């Protein structure tokens, strides 16, 4: 009983401390201080995100570090404007404050900025299309009486048998499996499954 009471007291003190910091931060913000200035004065850490798009990515397309996980800060930031005193967002038992420091107008990216992404997406789409076509051909051959092992060998693929698994389970592939060059034969699923690795 005593440990539970001590824990409850500690939780209540922590809640009061967080609320006290919240009130002090709001007082500073109400006095005209920026989030950065108010955080420095209260001994809190301010994080500045140089640039972010609506999906939480930087101009180079990579996810932005420093944005709290489990909290959508980006949408309220895009709904705000420079110089607006934004309400704090609740995160767990604490708060996140943000200021919009500048807005970069929307623009079309030039080819140098997107070339690698376009090539990667095109390549992935081509691979997916070919895999889908090949899988459809294999299914058609098996529906016409072909044997799974024979079709795999004819395609130059290695046939491997997995341990039984359920339809929605995540199944690890064979060691060193890179998504090409193997067919999976699943046992215990009711019907032999076919697909390209």
Secondary structure, DSSP 4 states (H G I P E B T S, - for coil): -HHHHHHHHHHHHHHHHHHHHHHHHHHHHHTT--HHHHHHHHTPPP---S---TTSB-TTSSBPTTSPTTS--HHHHHHS-TT--PPPEEETTEEE-------PPP-PPPHHHHHHHHHHHHHHHHHHHHHHHHHHHHHHHHHTT--HHHHHHHTT-EEEEEPP--TT-----STT--SSSEEEEESSSSS----B-
